[in-house]
Amino acid sequence: MQLTRTGKSQYSEQEAAEELGVSVHELRTMIRSHVVDRDEDLNNVPVTTFQPSDLLILRLLSRKRPESD
């Protein structure tokens, strides 16, 4: 699956989740698993925005997740 080519330079949390085909909860779980060391680190970010390169990395990480039955 490819990211939509909208020419956007930033995505909100909701937009990023939609682009990745996951829920906001799943997006937050991916970030907690792969990006931040502690949940407290997420609280230090007042507004979360994503660049296209962030979505690319998250897309690659989401493919590595084990699928649950």
Biotite code that builds the C-alpha atoms (Angstrom):
import biotite.structure as struc

atoms = struc.array([
    struc.Atom([0.000, 0.000, 0.000], chain_id="A", res_id=1, res_name="MET", atom_name="CA", element="C"),
    struc.Atom([1.280, 3.455, -0.842], chain_id="A", res_id=2, res_name="GLN", atom_name="CA", element="C"),
    struc.Atom([0.671, 6.740, 0.899], chain_id="A", res_id=3, res_name="LEU", atom_name="CA", element="C"),
    struc.Atom([-1.801, 9.048, -0.764], chain_id="A", res_id=4, res_name="THR", atom_name="CA", element="C"),
    struc.Atom([-0.044, 11.764, -2.725], chain_id="A", res_id=5, res_name="ARG", atom_name="CA", element="C"),
    struc.Atom([-1.776, 14.869, -1.445], chain_id="A", res_id=6, res_name="THR", atom_name="CA", element="C"),
    struc.Atom([1.217, 17.182, -1.361], chain_id="A", res_id=7, res_name="GLY", atom_name="CA", element="C"),
    struc.Atom([0.752, 17.679, 2.366], chain_id="A", res_id=8, res_name="LYS", atom_name="CA", element="C"),
    struc.Atom([3.793, 18.513, 4.440], chain_id="A", res_id=9, res_name="SER", atom_name="CA", element="C"),
    struc.Atom([2.181, 17.646, 7.778], chain_id="A", res_id=10, res_name="GLN", atom_name="CA", element="C"),
    struc.Atom([-0.503, 15.249, 8.955], chain_id="A", res_id=11, res_name="TYR", atom_name="CA", element="C"),
    struc.Atom([-2.546, 15.317, 12.136], chain_id="A", res_id=12, res_name="SER", atom_name="CA", element="C"),
    struc.Atom([-2.746, 12.193, 14.261], chain_id="A", res_id=13, res_name="GLU", atom_name="CA", element="C"),
    struc.Atom([-6.127, 11.308, 12.729], chain_id="A", res_id=14, res_name="GLN", atom_name="CA", element="C"),
    struc.Atom([-4.887, 11.915, 9.167], chain_id="A", res_id=15, res_name="GLU", atom_name="CA", element="C"),
    struc.Atom([-1.760, 9.852, 9.809], chain_id="A", res_id=16, res_name="ALA", atom_name="CA", element="C"),
    struc.Atom([-3.833, 6.956, 11.126], chain_id="A", res_id=17, res_name="ALA", atom_name="CA", element="C"),
    struc.Atom([-6.105, 7.130, 8.062], chain_id="A", res_id=18, res_name="GLU", atom_name="CA", element="C"),
    struc.Atom([-3.126, 7.155, 5.694], chain_id="A", res_id=19, res_name="GLU", atom_name="CA", element="C"),
    struc.Atom([-1.703, 4.092, 7.429], chain_id="A", res_id=20, res_name="LEU", atom_name="CA", element="C"),
    struc.Atom([-5.031, 2.289, 7.511], chain_id="A", res_id=21, res_name="GLY", atom_name="CA", element="C"),
    struc.Atom([-5.054, 1.941, 11.296], chain_id="A", res_id=22, res_name="VAL", atom_name="CA", element="C"),
    struc.Atom([-7.044, 3.421, 14.145], chain_id="A", res_id=23, res_name="SER", atom_name="CA", element="C"),
    struc.Atom([-5.659, 6.307, 16.209], chain_id="A", res_id=24, res_name="VAL", atom_name="CA", element="C"),
    struc.Atom([-5.296, 3.835, 19.089], chain_id="A", res_id=25, res_name="HIS", atom_name="CA", element="C"),
    struc.Atom([-3.213, 1.495, 16.886], chain_id="A", res_id=26, res_name="GLU", atom_name="CA", element="C"),
    struc.Atom([-1.083, 4.435, 15.725], chain_id="A", res_id=27, res_name="LEU", atom_name="CA", element="C"),
    struc.Atom([-0.410, 5.440, 19.342], chain_id="A", res_id=28, res_name="ARG", atom_name="CA", element="C"),
    struc.Atom([0.453, 1.830, 20.173], chain_id="A", res_id=29, res_name="THR", atom_name="CA", element="C"),
    struc.Atom([2.971, 1.708, 17.299], chain_id="A", res_id=30, res_name="MET", atom_name="CA", element="C"),
    struc.Atom([4.558, 4.946, 18.505], chain_id="A", res_id=31, res_name="ILE", atom_name="CA", element="C"),
    struc.Atom([4.776, 3.660, 22.075], chain_id="A", res_id=32, res_name="ARG", atom_name="CA", element="C"),
    struc.Atom([6.331, 0.405, 20.845], chain_id="A", res_id=33, res_name="SER", atom_name="CA", element="C"),
    struc.Atom([8.856, 1.849, 18.393], chain_id="A", res_id=34, res_name="HIS", atom_name="CA", element="C"),
    struc.Atom([9.460, 5.540, 18.995], chain_id="A", res_id=35, res_name="VAL", atom_name="CA", element="C"),
    struc.Atom([9.296, 6.604, 22.659], chain_id="A", res_id=36, res_name="VAL", atom_name="CA", element="C"),
    struc.Atom([10.974, 4.933, 25.598], chain_id="A", res_id=37, res_name="ASP", atom_name="CA", element="C"),
    struc.Atom([8.336, 5.822, 28.191], chain_id="A", res_id=38, res_name="ARG", atom_name="CA", element="C"),
    struc.Atom([4.674, 6.835, 28.082], chain_id="A", res_id=39, res_name="ASP", atom_name="CA", element="C"),
    struc.Atom([5.687, 10.042, 29.882], chain_id="A", res_id=40, res_name="GLU", atom_name="CA", element="C"),
    struc.Atom([7.627, 11.051, 26.761], chain_id="A", res_id=41, res_name="ASP", atom_name="CA", element="C"),
    struc.Atom([4.333, 11.239, 24.849], chain_id="A", res_id=42, res_name="LEU", atom_name="CA", element="C"),
    struc.Atom([3.012, 13.729, 27.394], chain_id="A", res_id=43, res_name="ASN", atom_name="CA", element="C"),
    struc.Atom([5.858, 16.123, 26.576], chain_id="A", res_id=44, res_name="ASN", atom_name="CA", element="C"),
    struc.Atom([4.545, 16.597, 23.030], chain_id="A", res_id=45, res_name="VAL", atom_name="CA", element="C"),
    struc.Atom([1.678, 19.144, 23.101], chain_id="A", res_id=46, res_name="PRO", atom_name="CA", element="C"),
    struc.Atom([0.481, 18.549, 19.523], chain_id="A", res_id=47, res_name="VAL", atom_name="CA", element="C"),
    struc.Atom([1.467, 15.588, 17.450], chain_id="A", res_id=48, res_name="THR", atom_name="CA", element="C"),
    struc.Atom([1.992, 16.137, 13.742], chain_id="A", res_id=49, res_name="THR", atom_name="CA", element="C"),
    struc.Atom([3.613, 13.803, 11.268], chain_id="A", res_id=50, res_name="PHE", atom_name="CA", element="C"),
    struc.Atom([5.647, 14.448, 8.140], chain_id="A", res_id=51, res_name="GLN", atom_name="CA", element="C"),
    struc.Atom([5.443, 12.165, 5.087], chain_id="A", res_id=52, res_name="PRO", atom_name="CA", element="C"),
    struc.Atom([8.780, 10.601, 6.079], chain_id="A", res_id=53, res_name="SER", atom_name="CA", element="C"),
    struc.Atom([7.324, 9.755, 9.518], chain_id="A", res_id=54, res_name="ASP", atom_name="CA", element="C"),
    struc.Atom([4.446, 7.951, 7.832], chain_id="A", res_id=55, res_name="LEU", atom_name="CA", element="C"),
    struc.Atom([6.869, 5.999, 5.663], chain_id="A", res_id=56, res_name="LEU", atom_name="CA", element="C"),
    struc.Atom([8.785, 4.753, 8.707], chain_id="A", res_id=57, res_name="ILE", atom_name="CA", element="C"),
    struc.Atom([5.567, 3.922, 10.562], chain_id="A", res_id=58, res_name="LEU", atom_name="CA", element="C"),
    struc.Atom([4.312, 2.044, 7.498], chain_id="A", res_id=59, res_name="ARG", atom_name="CA", element="C"),
    struc.Atom([7.472, -0.071, 7.467], chain_id="A", res_id=60, res_name="LEU", atom_name="CA", element="C"),
    struc.Atom([7.178, -0.727, 11.193], chain_id="A", res_id=61, res_name="LEU", atom_name="CA", element="C"),
    struc.Atom([3.518, -1.690, 10.897], chain_id="A", res_id=62, res_name="SER", atom_name="CA", element="C"),
    struc.Atom([4.433, -4.406, 8.393], chain_id="A", res_id=63, res_name="ARG", atom_name="CA", element="C"),
    struc.Atom([6.750, -5.996, 10.938], chain_id="A", res_id=64, res_name="LYS", atom_name="CA", element="C"),
    struc.Atom([3.979, -6.407, 13.537], chain_id="A", res_id=65, res_name="ARG", atom_name="CA", element="C"),
    struc.Atom([2.954, -9.976, 14.123], chain_id="A", res_id=66, res_name="PRO", atom_name="CA", element="C"),
    struc.Atom([-0.596, -10.597, 12.996], chain_id="A", res_id=67, res_name="GLU", atom_name="CA", element="C"),
    struc.Atom([-3.028, -11.806, 15.627], chain_id="A", res_id=68, res_name="SER", atom_name="CA", element="C"),
    struc.Atom([-5.576, -14.487, 14.844], chain_id="A", res_id=69, res_name="ASP", atom_name="CA", element="C"),
])
